[in-house]
C-alpha cells in the first residue's frame, strides 16, 4: 500500500521507556507538511493499537508475537536492579542474579524482561504495573529488575540502580502492520535506520547517527538491522552486559558483593 492511500498524518505509538524525540525531530525537518502524532501506550496494548489502525507504527519491546506484524530491531538495553539508596547494592558497581537470591524481587504484570528463571524470592502478590513496583521498592518491600530506560523514567531521589550482568536484556524495535506498509511508514523506517534525505527506499541502511557504540542510557544499537518478523520468544539476548552508565564513575574495577537483606 503506497502513495494515495497514505494518511495525511503519521501516528506513532511508543511504550514506556522509549524516547522517540530524536526521530520525531528528523521527521519534522524532512516532512514538515505531514503532522506526526505521538501516542503513549501500555506495553500490553501496543500490538492491539497497531492492528486496530490506531497507530501507523510503534516502538515496542520484542518479541513480536504474530506473523501479521513486521519489526526492525533497533537497540538492546542494559537491565538494572532498582533498590533504595541505603540498600547494600548501592555500595557496588554491578551485581548478578545470584547476588539477589535472598532478596524479594518484584515481578510486575507488565514486566518487560523475558526470564527463564526469575531470581530472588517472589513477593506475596505481583504489582499491576512497573510504576506500582517502584512504589513498593521505595517502601522497602523488595527490589525490581527492569530495562535501564524504565529505571530512568521512574527515577526517584530515594532510589538508585545498578547493572545486573546476567539478566535478560530488553530489545526495542520499530513495529507496524505488514499489510499497511505505506509510504509514510517507509519514510519513518528510513529515518530510524539513518538514511539520508536523498537515500532511496530499499537501499542498504546505515546505522543511525551516533549509534556506533553504547550510549549514556545503557542502549546498544542492533548490528545492521534488517526488517523481519520475529518469532515468539526471540526477544531475549544472552551474554554479559558491559558496565552501564548507571554505575558510579571513577571506579577502577567493578566491585561485587552479595547483597544482604536489611534488618
Residue, then its C-alpha position, 0 to 999 in steps of 0.5 A: x500500500x503506497x502513495x494515495x492511500x497514505x494518511x495525511x498524518x503519521x501516528x506513532x505509538x511508543x511504550x514506556x521507556x522509549x524516547x522517540x524525540x530524536x526521530x520525531x525531530x528528523x521527521x519534522x525537518x524532512x516532512x514538515x507538511x505531514x503532522x506526526x502524532x505521538x501516542x503513549x501506550x501500555x506495553x500490553x496494548x501496543x500490538x492491539x493499537x497497531x492492528x486496530x489502525x490506531x497507530x501507523x507504527x510503534x516502538x515496542x519491546x520484542x518479541x513480536x508475537x504474530x506473523x501479521x506484524x513486521x519489526x526492525x530491531x533497533x537497540x538492546x538495553x542494559x537491565x538494572x536492579x532498582x533498590x533504595x539508596x541505603x540498600x547494600x547494592x548501592x555500595x557496588x558497581x554491578x551485581x548478578x542474579x545470584x547476588x539477589x537470591x535472598x532478596x524479594x524481587x518484584x515481578x510486575x504484570x507488565x514486566x518487560x524482561x523475558x526470564x527463564x528463571x526469575x531470581x530472588x524470592x517472589x513477593x506475596x502478590x505481583x504489582x499491576x504495573x512497573x510504576x506500582x513496583x517502584x512504589x513498593x521498592x521505595x517502601x522497602x518491600x523488595x527490589x525490581x529488575x527492569x530495562x535501564x530506560x524504565x529505571x530512568x523514567x521512574x527515577x526517584x531521589x530515594x532510589x538508585x540502580x545498578x547493572x545486573x550482568x546476567x539478566x535478560x536484556x530488553x530489545x526495542x524495535x520499530x513495529x507496524x502492520x505488514x499489510x499497511x506498509x505505506x509510504x509514510x511508514x517507509x519514510x519513518x523506517x528510513x529515518x530510524x535506520x539513518x538514511x539520508x534525505x536523498x537515500x532511496x527506499x530499499x537501499x542498504x541502511x546505515x546505522x543511525x547517527x551516533x549509534x556506533x557504540x553504547x550510549x549514556x542510557x545503557x542502549x546498544x544499537x542492533x548490528x545492521x538491522x534488517x526488517x523481519x518478523x520475529x518469532x515468539x520468544x526471540x526477544x531475549x539476548x544472552x551474554x554479559x552486559x558491559x558496565x552501564x552508565x548507571x554505575x558510579x564513575x571513577x571506579x577502577x574495577x567493578x566491585x561485587x558483593x552479595x547483597x544482604x537483606x536489611x534488618 
